[in-house]
């Protein structure tokens, strides 16, 4: 959305009390505390206060493309960010329209710069072999934007659903939800993984 003084009420409605990105600042995140006719005020991810002046002569673009859902690595756990479709009157990332939860425990978390920074940064998804090597350290490992490996029980999950279990010694994957077999097979092929898939 283009932000300028003539549409400040729209900017206020859609972005006040939300996390945003601003074109020209890359993936840097900002939290908007207040929007007035001449100014947008808040704090950035380095905890620095900012003021951006709204002017029809020098408009700027507020941006945040919110995915439907995606998993990402956050420390030793896998988190899922998902959009709450019924709450889309806000366009920035806001507690009303965005949920972050642990894929391993189901616990939800308040939005924060730390969690959102982990989501915004370029994800390094790993192979199943790499995930199993780290299984004693990590609760869960993000394998793709939708798939994760959960250490407890050796589970493969797509989004929050357990779709298979992995037997690391036997090098087998036992599929619990056959509808996801094709997706599992494609992941193994894409990552050059040798597992027997049992449906």
C-alpha positions as a Markdown table, in Angstrom:
| # | Residue | x | y | z |
|---|---|---|---|---|
| 1 | Unk | 0.0 | 0.0 | 0.0 |
| 2 | Unk | 1.3 | 3.5 | -0.8 |
| 3 | Unk | 1.5 | 5.6 | 2.3 |
| 4 | Unk | 0.9 | 9.3 | 2.1 |
| 5 | Unk | -0.9 | 12.0 | 4.1 |
| 6 | Unk | -4.0 | 12.0 | 1.9 |
| 7 | Unk | -4.7 | 8.3 | 2.8 |
| 8 | Unk | -3.4 | 8.3 | 6.4 |
| 9 | Unk | -6.7 | 7.0 | 7.8 |
| 10 | Unk | -6.4 | 3.9 | 5.6 |
| 11 | Unk | -2.8 | 3.4 | 6.7 |
| 12 | Unk | -4.0 | 3.7 | 10.3 |
| 13 | Unk | -6.8 | 1.2 | 9.8 |
| 14 | Unk | -4.7 | -1.4 | 8.1 |
| 15 | Unk | -1.3 | -1.0 | 9.7 |
| 16 | Unk | -1.4 | 0.5 | 13.2 |
| 17 | Unk | -0.2 | -1.9 | 15.8 |
| 18 | Unk | 1.2 | -4.2 | 13.1 |
| 19 | Unk | 4.6 | -5.5 | 11.9 |
| 20 | Unk | 5.4 | -4.3 | 8.4 |
| 21 | Unk | 8.2 | -4.0 | 5.9 |
| 22 | Unk | 8.9 | -0.8 | 4.0 |
| 23 | Unk | 10.1 | -0.8 | 0.5 |
| 24 | Unk | 13.7 | 0.2 | 0.3 |
| 25 | Unk | 14.6 | -1.4 | 3.6 |
| 26 | Unk | 14.9 | -5.0 | 2.4 |
| 27 | Unk | 13.6 | -7.5 | 4.9 |
| 28 | Unk | 13.9 | -5.2 | 7.9 |
| 29 | Unk | 10.8 | -5.3 | 10.1 |
| 30 | Unk | 9.1 | -2.4 | 11.8 |
| 31 | Unk | 6.3 | -2.3 | 14.4 |
| 32 | Unk | 3.9 | 0.6 | 13.9 |
| 33 | Unk | 2.7 | 2.1 | 17.2 |
| 34 | Unk | 0.8 | 5.1 | 15.9 |
| 35 | Unk | -0.3 | 6.6 | 12.6 |
| 36 | Unk | -1.3 | 10.2 | 12.3 |
| 37 | Unk | -2.0 | 12.5 | 9.4 |
| 38 | Unk | 1.6 | 13.6 | 9.1 |
| 39 | Unk | 3.5 | 10.7 | 10.6 |
| 40 | Unk | 3.9 | 7.0 | 11.1 |
| 41 | Unk | 5.7 | 6.2 | 14.4 |
| 42 | Unk | 7.1 | 3.0 | 15.9 |
| 43 | Unk | 10.1 | 0.9 | 16.6 |
| 44 | Unk | 12.3 | -1.2 | 14.4 |
| 45 | Unk | 13.8 | -4.7 | 15.1 |
| 46 | Unk | 16.9 | -3.1 | 16.6 |
| 47 | Unk | 14.6 | -1.5 | 19.2 |
| 48 | Unk | 15.2 | 2.0 | 17.6 |
| 49 | Unk | 12.3 | 4.4 | 17.6 |
| 50 | Unk | 11.5 | 5.7 | 14.1 |
| 51 | Unk | 9.2 | 8.4 | 12.6 |
| 52 | Unk | 8.3 | 8.4 | 8.9 |
| 53 | Unk | 6.7 | 11.5 | 7.6 |
| 54 | Unk | 3.6 | 11.1 | 5.5 |
| 55 | Unk | 3.5 | 13.4 | 2.5 |
| 56 | Unk | 1.6 | 13.4 | -0.8 |
| 57 | Unk | 4.9 | 14.6 | -2.4 |
| 58 | Unk | 7.0 | 11.8 | -1.1 |
| 59 | Unk | 4.9 | 8.6 | -0.7 |
| 60 | Unk | 6.4 | 5.3 | 0.3 |
| 61 | Unk | 5.3 | 1.7 | -0.1 |
| 62 | Unk | 4.3 | -0.4 | 3.0 |
| 63 | Unk | 4.6 | -4.1 | 2.3 |
| 64 | Unk | 4.0 | -7.4 | 3.8 |
| 65 | Unk | 2.9 | -10.4 | 1.8 |
| 66 | Unk | 1.4 | -12.8 | 4.3 |
| 67 | Unk | 1.6 | -16.5 | 3.4 |
| 68 | Unk | -1.2 | -18.9 | 4.1 |
| 69 | Unk | 1.1 | -21.0 | 6.2 |
| 70 | Unk | 4.7 | -22.0 | 6.4 |
| 71 | Unk | 7.1 | -23.8 | 8.8 |
| 72 | Unk | 10.4 | -22.3 | 9.8 |
| 73 | Unk | 13.3 | -23.1 | 12.2 |
| 74 | Unk | 13.4 | -21.2 | 15.4 |
| 75 | Unk | 16.3 | -22.3 | 17.6 |
| 76 | Unk | 15.8 | -26.0 | 18.4 |
| 77 | Unk | 12.1 | -26.1 | 17.4 |
| 78 | Unk | 10.0 | -25.8 | 14.3 |
| 79 | Unk | 7.3 | -23.1 | 14.2 |
| 80 | Unk | 4.4 | -22.6 | 11.9 |
| 81 | Unk | 3.3 | -19.1 | 10.8 |
| 82 | Unk | -0.3 | -19.1 | 9.5 |
| 83 | Unk | -2.8 | -16.6 | 8.4 |
| 84 | Unk | -6.2 | -16.4 | 10.0 |
| 85 | Unk | -8.4 | -15.8 | 6.9 |
| 86 | Unk | -11.3 | -14.3 | 8.8 |
| 87 | Unk | -9.2 | -11.5 | 10.1 |
| 88 | Unk | -7.8 | -10.0 | 7.0 |
| 89 | Unk | -8.9 | -6.4 | 7.5 |
| 90 | Unk | -5.4 | -5.8 | 8.9 |
| 91 | Unk | -2.7 | -6.0 | 6.3 |
| 92 | Unk | 0.4 | -6.0 | 8.4 |
| 93 | Unk | 1.4 | -8.9 | 10.7 |
| 94 | Unk | -0.9 | -8.6 | 13.7 |
| 95 | Unk | -2.2 | -10.9 | 16.5 |
| 96 | Unk | -5.6 | -10.7 | 14.8 |
| 97 | Unk | -4.5 | -12.1 | 11.5 |
| 98 | Unk | -1.4 | -14.1 | 12.2 |
| 99 | Unk | -0.7 | -17.1 | 14.5 |
| 100 | Unk | 2.7 | -18.6 | 15.3 |
| 101 | Unk | 2.8 | -21.9 | 17.0 |
| 102 | Unk | 5.2 | -24.7 | 17.8 |
| 103 | Unk | 4.8 | -27.7 | 15.4 |
| 104 | Unk | 6.1 | -30.0 | 18.1 |
| 105 | Unk | 4.0 | -28.9 | 21.1 |
| 106 | Unk | 1.1 | -26.9 | 19.6 |
| 107 | Unk | 1.9 | -24.0 | 21.9 |
| 108 | Unk | 1.0 | -20.6 | 20.4 |
| 109 | Unk | 3.3 | -17.6 | 20.8 |
| 110 | Unk | 2.8 | -13.8 | 20.7 |
| 111 | Unk | 4.3 | -12.1 | 17.7 |
| 112 | Unk | 7.7 | -10.7 | 18.3 |
| 113 | Unk | 10.6 | -9.4 | 16.3 |
| 114 | Unk | 12.7 | -12.5 | 17.3 |
| 115 | Unk | 10.1 | -15.0 | 15.9 |
| 116 | Unk | 9.3 | -12.9 | 12.9 |
| 117 | Unk | 13.0 | -12.3 | 12.1 |
| 118 | Unk | 13.5 | -16.1 | 12.0 |
| 119 | Unk | 10.6 | -16.4 | 9.6 |
| 120 | Unk | 11.6 | -13.6 | 7.3 |
| 121 | Unk | 15.3 | -14.7 | 7.1 |
| 122 | Unk | 16.1 | -17.0 | 4.2 |
| 123 | Unk | 15.3 | -20.5 | 5.5 |
| 124 | Unk | 17.9 | -23.3 | 5.3 |
| 125 | Unk | 15.8 | -26.4 | 4.9 |
| 126 | Unk | 17.7 | -29.6 | 5.4 |
| 127 | Unk | 17.5 | -33.2 | 4.2 |
| 128 | Unk | 16.0 | -35.9 | 6.4 |
| 129 | Unk | 19.5 | -37.4 | 7.0 |
| 130 | Unk | 20.7 | -34.0 | 8.4 |
| 131 | Unk | 17.6 | -33.7 | 10.5 |
| 132 | Unk | 18.1 | -37.1 | 12.1 |
| 133 | Unk | 21.8 | -36.3 | 12.8 |
| 134 | Unk | 20.6 | -33.4 | 14.9 |
| 135 | Unk | 17.7 | -35.3 | 16.5 |
| 136 | Unk | 19.3 | -35.4 | 20.0 |
| 137 | Unk | 19.7 | -31.6 | 20.0 |
| 138 | Unk | 16.5 | -30.4 | 18.2 |
| 139 | Unk | 12.9 | -31.0 | 19.1 |
| 140 | Unk | 12.0 | -30.6 | 15.5 |
| 141 | Unk | 13.6 | -29.6 | 12.2 |
| 142 | Unk | 12.1 | -27.8 | 9.2 |
| 143 | Unk | 12.5 | -29.8 | 6.0 |
| 144 | Unk | 10.4 | -27.7 | 3.6 |
| 145 | Unk | 8.0 | -24.8 | 3.9 |
| 146 | Unk | 5.4 | -27.3 | 4.9 |
| 147 | Unk | 7.2 | -30.4 | 6.1 |
| 148 | Unk | 9.0 | -31.0 | 9.4 |
| 149 | Unk | 10.7 | -33.9 | 11.2 |
| 150 | Unk | 9.8 | -34.2 | 14.9 |
| 151 | Unk | 12.3 | -36.0 | 17.1 |
| 152 | Unk | 9.8 | -37.5 | 19.5 |
| 153 | Unk | 8.4 | -40.5 | 17.7 |
| 154 | Unk | 10.4 | -39.9 | 14.6 |
| 155 | Unk | 7.4 | -38.2 | 13.0 |
| 156 | Unk | 7.1 | -36.5 | 9.6 |
| 157 | Unk | 4.6 | -33.8 | 9.7 |
| 158 | Unk | 3.0 | -31.7 | 7.0 |
| 159 | Unk | 1.8 | -28.5 | 8.5 |
| 160 | Unk | 0.6 | -29.9 | 11.9 |
| 161 | Unk | -0.5 | -33.3 | 10.7 |
| 162 | Unk | 1.6 | -36.4 | 11.3 |
| 163 | Unk | 1.7 | -38.1 | 7.9 |
| 164 | Unk | 4.5 | -40.7 | 8.5 |
| 165 | Unk | 7.0 | -42.2 | 11.0 |
| 166 | Unk | 10.6 | -42.6 | 10.2 |
| 167 | Unk | 12.6 | -45.7 | 11.3 |
| 168 | Unk | 16.2 | -44.4 | 11.0 |
| 169 | Unk | 18.0 | -47.7 | 11.5 |
| 170 | Unk | 15.8 | -49.6 | 9.0 |
| 171 | Unk | 15.8 | -46.5 | 6.7 |
| 172 | Unk | 12.1 | -46.8 | 6.2 |
| 173 | Unk | 9.2 | -44.3 | 6.2 |
| 174 | Unk | 5.8 | -45.7 | 7.2 |
| 175 | Unk | 3.1 | -43.6 | 5.7 |
| 176 | Unk | 0.1 | -43.0 | 7.9 |
| 177 | Unk | -1.8 | -40.7 | 5.6 |
| 178 | Unk | -1.5 | -42.1 | 2.0 |
| 179 | Unk | -2.8 | -38.8 | 0.5 |
| 180 | Unk | 0.7 | -37.4 | 1.3 |
| 181 | Unk | 2.7 | -40.2 | -0.2 |
| 182 | Unk | 3.5 | -38.3 | -3.4 |
| 183 | Unk | 4.7 | -35.3 | -1.5 |
| 184 | Unk | 6.9 | -37.4 | 0.7 |
| 185 | Unk | 8.4 | -39.3 | -2.4 |
| 186 | Unk | 9.0 | -36.0 | -4.1 |
| 187 | Unk | 10.8 | -34.6 | -1.1 |
| 188 | Unk | 13.1 | -37.7 | -0.9 |
| 189 | Unk | 13.8 | -37.5 | -4.6 |
| 190 | Unk | 14.6 | -33.8 | -4.5 |
| 191 | Unk | 17.0 | -34.4 | -1.6 |
| 192 | Unk | 18.6 | -37.6 | -2.9 |
| 193 | Unk | 17.4 | -39.6 | 0.1 |
| 194 | Unk | 17.4 | -43.4 | 0.1 |
| 195 | Unk | 14.5 | -44.5 | 2.3 |
| 196 | Unk | 12.0 | -47.3 | 1.7 |
| 197 | Unk | 8.5 | -45.8 | 1.7 |
| 198 | Unk | 5.8 | -48.2 | 3.1 |
| 199 | Unk | 2.2 | -47.3 | 2.5 |
